[in-house]
Amino acid sequence: MKNDRQLTTAILDELMRAEPQRKAAALAALRRPLAPAADRGPLLVGMAEASRILGVSRTTFWNLVRAGRFRPVAVTPTCRRIARRDLDEYVAASRVGGTPQPVQDAAACAAAR
């Protein structure tokens, strides 16, 4: 088993040999501040909690799920949850000046049902 120094050296060597896009992504991830674990909340949230976090109705949230904007995690055969990270990414991508993904209109969401 490698000690911490050997492991760090191996990771840095791999990063230095990586293609430019992977280097940029890794450096961006390393520069991103990490919130304390207590501030990040649970890894998965229920559908009602997800809709509350986004500030939309449960119906609107389910329309987003049906439209493919969120992929539920099957905790058990009858229990579905949403990854908190997916909610955070959705909000970040939807900010003005970000790179938002197109949202289907209400008619398209209704037709998907």
C-alpha positions, 0 to 999 in steps of 0.5 A, a space after each residue: 500500500 502506498 503512503 500518502 506522499 507516494 499516492 499524491 505523487 502518483 496522482 500529480 504525475 497522472 494529472 501532468 500526463 492528462 490531456 488539456 481538458 482533463 487537466 482543466 477539469 481537475 484543476 477546477 474541481 480542486 479550486 472549488 471550495 468544499 462546504 462543510 458536510 453539515 451544510 451539504 445536506 443529505 446525498 439523496 432527497 425525496 421528490 417532495 423535498 426536491 420540489 421544495 428545494 427548487 421552489 416549484 410544485 410537486 407536479 412541476 417537479 414530476 414534469 421535469 423528471 418525465 422530461 428527462 431533466 432529473 434521473 431518480 435513484 431507485 433506493 428500493 423497488 418502490 422508493 425513488 430519490 433525487 441526487 442533491 448534486 443533480 438539483 445543485 447542477 440544475 440550479 447552477 445551469 439555469 442561472 442567468 449568464 450560465 449555460 441553461 439547458 432548454 426547458 420544455 414548455 407546459 404543453 410538451 410536458 403534458 404531452 409526455 405524460 
